[in-house]
Amino acid sequence: MRELDDAIISIVRARWRKKQAGEDVPDDVLERVLEQVREDEYGADVETQLCFEIKTFLLAGHETSAAMLTWTLHELSKAPDMMREVKRESDRVFGRTRKGSLPTRDQLASMEYTLAAFKETLRLYSVVPVVTRVAVEDDELGGTRVPAGTTVIMSLQGVHHRADLWPEPLKYDPARFVKADENDEMRDFKFLPFIQGPRNCLGQYLALLEARVVLGTLVRRYAFAPSKAQGKKHTKAIPIAPANGMHFTVS
């Protein structure tokens, strides 16, 4: 971990020096963040914080997105009608894209059913099933006193599987999220795969855009049929992964 931290901080320092020297730099995630840092703010604390944030984007974001894609493909491979709708969207969007290029953000945003399929995966499988927070001061939750320093564990999967919030909660049904009002989801705190509030996931929109590119590319090129005895969740791995891998017949 020290070697990884040193490597990332070296990249951050090199980029900062280039910026200060007025050299051209790539318009990437790191540049977007450094644009917000004033010269008098930059120092070891900023480097450390950036190191942590970049690791979150590259490592935590990779695992959770991979798990989301795995479970989504698993469910779609069992439901031909749903798979056809995802493929229809992919053909429409990627079919208009010049070879060697990627769809624009607006084009990807039009893949509404595909996005709904991902959201339903995040609800049903709750890739990150629980989160914890530490109370910084005395508080009260639902009539229960919570002293400062208490670790509060929130069951996101418990919320996502509540029958009073989600009819037939163990059924995979992307239609729940088609034409859904995202503001209502956030306001009601019933859909929480990325948490809500000021500490929600910074990478959620990027992850859902990237996932549409990956899934759209796969379903246009290949047909997937599920192998037998698939779908069992691992009991200890987080993000939630298949217990014994995920196998498909691909043609």
C-alpha positions in Angstrom: 0.0 0.0 0.0 2.9 2.4 0.7 4.3 1.7 -2.7 0.9 2.4 -4.3 0.5 5.6 -2.3 4.0 6.8 -3.2 3.4 6.1 -6.9 0.1 8.1 -6.9 1.5 11.0 -5.0 4.4 11.1 -7.4 1.9 11.4 -10.3 0.0 14.2 -8.5 3.3 16.1 -7.8 4.5 15.8 -11.4 1.1 17.1 -12.7 1.1 20.0 -10.2 4.6 21.0 -11.4 3.5 21.0 -15.0 0.5 23.1 -14.2 2.7 25.6 -12.3 5.1 25.7 -15.2 2.3 26.5 -17.7 2.7 23.2 -19.6 -0.1 21.5 -21.4 -1.8 18.8 -19.3 -4.5 16.2 -20.1 -8.1 17.1 -19.4 -8.7 14.2 -17.0 -10.1 13.5 -13.6 -6.9 14.6 -11.8 -6.9 17.8 -13.8 -10.5 18.6 -12.9 -9.7 18.2 -9.2 -6.4 20.2 -9.3 -8.2 23.0 -11.0 -10.0 23.6 -7.7 -6.8 23.8 -5.6 -5.3 27.2 -5.0 -1.5 27.6 -5.0 -1.5 28.6 -1.3 -3.5 25.4 -0.4 -1.3 22.9 -2.1 0.9 20.7 0.2 1.3 17.3 1.8 -2.3 17.3 3.1 -3.7 17.9 -0.4 -1.5 15.2 -1.9 -2.6 12.7 0.7 -6.3 13.5 0.2 -6.0 13.3 -3.5 -4.2 9.9 -3.2 -7.1 8.5 -1.2 -9.7 9.9 -3.6 -7.9 8.5 -6.6 -7.6 5.0 -5.0 -11.4 5.2 -4.3 -12.0 5.9 -8.0 -9.7 3.3 -9.4 -10.0 0.5 -6.9 -13.4 0.7 -5.0 -15.1 1.9 -8.2 -13.7 -1.0 -10.2 -14.9 -3.7 -7.8 -18.4 -2.4 -7.3 -18.9 -1.7 -11.1 -17.7 -5.2 -12.0 -20.1 -6.7 -9.4 -23.0 -4.6 -10.8 -22.2 -5.7 -14.4 -21.9 -9.4 -13.4 -25.3 -9.5 -11.6 -27.0 -7.5 -14.3 -25.8 -9.8 -17.1 -26.8 -12.8 -14.9 -30.4 -11.5 -14.6 -30.7 -10.4 -18.2 -29.4 -13.8 -19.5 -32.4 -15.4 -17.7 -34.9 -13.0 -19.1 -34.9 -12.9 -23.0 -37.5 -10.0 -23.2 -35.4 -7.8 -20.9 -32.2 -8.7 -22.8 -33.9 -7.8 -26.1 -34.8 -4.4 -24.8 -31.2 -3.7 -23.6 -29.9 -4.9 -27.0 -32.4 -2.7 -28.8 -31.1 0.3 -27.0 -27.5 -0.7 -27.6 -28.0 -1.2 -31.3 -29.7 2.2 -31.6 -27.0 4.1 -29.8 -23.8 2.2 -30.8 -25.1 1.7 -34.3 -24.9 5.5 -34.9 -21.3 5.7 -33.5 -18.4 5.9 -35.8 -16.1 2.8 -35.6 -13.4 3.4 -33.0 -15.4 6.1 -31.2 -17.6 6.0 -28.1 -21.2 7.3 -27.8 -21.6 10.8 -26.3 -22.9 11.3 -22.8 -26.3 12.4 -24.3 -26.5 9.2 -26.4 -25.7 7.1 -23.3 -28.3 9.0 -21.3 -31.0 7.8 -23.8 -30.4 4.2 -22.8 -33.1 4.4 -20.2 -34.0 0.8 -19.9 -30.3 -0.2 -19.5 -29.9 2.3 -16.7 -33.1 0.9 -15.1 -31.6 -2.6 -15.3 -28.5 -1.5 -13.5 -30.5 0.3 -10.8 -32.7 -2.8 -10.2 -29.5 -4.8 -9.8 -28.2 -2.4 -7.2 -31.6 -2.6 -5.4 -31.9 -6.4 -5.5 -28.3 -7.3 -4.9 -27.3 -4.3 -2.9 -23.7 -4.6 -4.0 -22.6 -2.7 -0.9 -25.1 -4.1 1.6 -24.2 -2.0 4.7 -22.5 1.2 5.5 -21.2 2.5 8.9 -21.0 6.0 10.3 -19.6 7.3 13.6 -21.7 9.8 15.5 -19.6 12.9 16.1 -21.9 14.2 18.8 -24.9 13.1 20.8 -27.9 12.5 18.7 -31.3 10.8 18.6 -32.5 8.4 15.9 -36.1 7.2 15.9 -36.4 7.9 19.6 -33.2 6.1 20.5 -30.4 8.0 22.1 -27.1 7.7 20.1 -24.1 8.9 22.2 -21.1 10.6 20.5 -18.6 8.0 19.3 -21.2 5.4 18.5 -20.8 3.4 15.3 -24.1 3.3 13.5 -24.6 0.4 11.0 -27.1 1.0 8.3 -28.6 -1.9 6.3 -29.0 -0.7 2.8 -30.1 -4.2 1.7 -32.7 -4.2 4.4 -34.2 -1.0 2.9 -34.0 -2.3 -0.6 -35.8 -5.5 0.3 -38.7 -3.9 2.3 -42.0 -5.1 0.8 -43.8 -1.9 1.9 -41.3 0.1 -0.3 -40.7 -2.3 -3.1 -43.6 -4.7 -4.0 -42.3 -8.2 -4.6 -38.8 -7.1 -3.4 -37.0 -10.3 -4.4 -38.2 -10.1 -8.0 -35.9 -8.6 -10.6 -37.9 -6.0 -12.5 -36.1 -3.0 -14.2 -39.6 -1.5 -15.0 -39.5 -0.1 -11.4 -37.0 2.4 -12.6 -38.3 3.2 -16.1 -39.6 6.8 -16.1 -38.9 6.9 -12.3 -38.3 10.3 -10.7 -34.7 10.2 -9.4 -35.5 13.1 -7.1 -38.2 11.1 -5.4 -35.8 8.2 -4.9 -33.4 10.5 -3.2 -35.9 12.3 -1.2 -37.6 9.2 0.1 -34.3 7.5 1.0 -35.6 4.2 -0.2 -33.0 3.7 -2.9 -29.5 3.9 -1.4 -26.9 2.1 -3.4 -24.6 5.1 -3.5 -25.8 6.5 -0.1 -27.5 10.0 0.0 -26.5 13.3 1.4 -23.2 15.1 1.4 -21.1 11.9 1.6 -22.7 10.1 -1.3 -20.6 8.3 -3.9 -18.6 10.7 -6.1 -18.2 8.1 -8.8 -21.9 7.0 -9.2 -22.6 8.9 -12.4 -19.3 7.9 -14.0 -19.9 4.3 -13.0 -23.3 4.2 -14.6 -22.1 5.8 -17.8 -19.1 3.4 -18.1 -21.4 0.4 -17.3 -23.7 1.3 -20.2 -20.7 1.3 -22.6 -19.5 -2.1 -21.4 -22.9 -3.8 -21.3 -23.9 -2.3 -24.6 -20.7 -3.5 -26.3 -21.1 -7.0 -24.9 -24.7 -7.6 -25.7 -24.3 -6.4 -29.3 -21.4 -8.8 -29.9 -22.4 -11.9 -28.0 -25.4 -13.9 -26.8 -25.2 -15.1 -23.2 -27.0 -18.1 -21.8 -26.7 -18.9 -18.0 -25.1 -22.0 -16.9 -26.8 -24.1 -14.3 -26.6 -23.4 -10.5 -25.6 -19.8 -10.9 -26.7 -16.8 -8.8 -25.7 -17.8 -5.3 -24.2 -14.9 -3.4 -20.9 -15.0 -1.6 -21.6 -14.8 2.1 -18.5 -12.8 3.1 -17.2 -10.8 0.1 -18.0 -7.1 -0.2 -18.9 -5.9 -2.7 -21.3 -8.8 -3.0 -19.9 -11.3 -5.5 -21.0 -14.7 -6.8 -20.1 -17.5 -4.4 -18.5 -19.7 -7.1 -17.9 -17.3 -10.0 -20.4 -16.6 -12.7 -20.4 -18.9 -15.8 -22.1 -18.3 -19.1 -22.4 -20.0 -22.4 -21.3 -17.4 -24.9 -22.0 -17.5 -28.6 
